[in-house]
């Protein structure tokens, strides 16, 4: 029976790969960088600025450590290993797959989720379609280990897509599948529930030990990756494209390995050709140097840029500092910190993808809800300076600098009353005071009469959401804006009418 099942899986895989080749052969995009270069960033994406990422899956059941629980639980000596064996018993008796029946999503209400995201001001939604653990959160023809057949027995992606589009928001998706190649490889070194014979299509397949020594350049080249695994990755990812038509496909970091390059090009050509068939604008998110410059949109994980990027980019970060998924005792950011990140990112020609982590039963934790609600209230007042805006001549002014690169989002110093971030629309400059001064007097040096940056005409100044008009005065060294009664930790939007 095992051999028959495996043969059937391989036949399905071959059918998918044949279709992929046919679409590429018949479409204008081909699987090489010259053809993929300068793929247009969708206008809807550049205008949206703010989306919601959702890390939810089997790892939400143990809710311990982070979404990397299935990796560390098989590493002897880790906190996760000790927690797992003391809570659930020996790994050979209760492994990661045994959490799947416990992942019931019994209180999952996609309409409630999307209503919250809409209140938060999000313009697009990005659920994780498959994380490193290998459990697909959608209905897959290529595997039995998916949410429509096990665990919740619901097509999670399909349900979220329907509600998202019903509310005139944009549906996108992410795949973190590639790291499954080695993610749970630790189970080979200890007594575990690893099957004696691991076959293509099994949940744990292939779970090799890491083929690299560290997470740097050593993890990119100098080793082989099994071709069948890469073909399976390509088929799974194109299956998501065909079944759910996401307007962005996001990938995690390990796709930049040398052995993956031909498959990345094939995927991009397939996806972009399919989008042309649909009449839709789509793009890809990537990290590091997985894709060539300008053929997709760069993503910086939990990090930002120090200055304006001429190319549109994205910062993906989470409401929690320690984990992407729900864990008991998450260390949360404050709402104003998230809003400051949003403003800083947009001022530098970027988009913010903010992650939340629902519980295993499908409910959204109170703190996630609180942060999203606060962001939504702020955007109700200040969104005109965010949505559809463009970067200005300078991203901002002030002493607080943003550290550039991945994993820097909690390294920035707190903003001061001298810090401002700018966005632009025709006829308006939006200056966001990142911390409102206690005396109610704002001084913006880049807009002063003797400024070398701006020497246009200022016709009016108003504070977004204020009940009363503010006072302003153009001085030699700065534009002075004065207002009383403002008490908030969040940035304050100042709308400057120019001519």
Buried (B, 14 or more C-beta within 10 A) or exposed (E): EEEEBBEEBBEBBEEBBEBBEEBBEEBEBBBBBEBBEEBEBBEBBBBBBBBBBBBBBBBBBBBBBBBBBBBBBBBEEBEBBEBBBEEBEEBEEBBBBBBBEEBBBEEBBBEBBBEBBBBBBBBBBBBBBBBBBBBBBBBBBBBBBBBBBBBBEBBBBBBBBBBBBEEEBBBBBBBBBBBBBBBBBBBBEBEBBBBEEBBBBBBBBBBBEBBBEEEEEEBBEEBEBBEEBBBBBBBBBBBBBBBBBBBBBBBBBBBBBEBBBBBBBBBBBBBBBBBBEEEBBBBBBBBBEBBBEBBBBBBBBBBBBEBBBEEBBBBBBBBBBEBBBBBEEBEBBBBBBBBBBBBBBBBBBBBBBBBBBBBBBBBBBEBBBBBBBBBBBBBEBBBBBBBBBEBBEBBBBBEBEBBEBBEBBBEBEEBEBBBBBBBBBEEBBBBBBBBBBEEBEBBBBBBBEEBEEBEEEBEEBBBBBBEEEBEBEEBEEBBBBBBEEBEEBBBBBBBBEBE
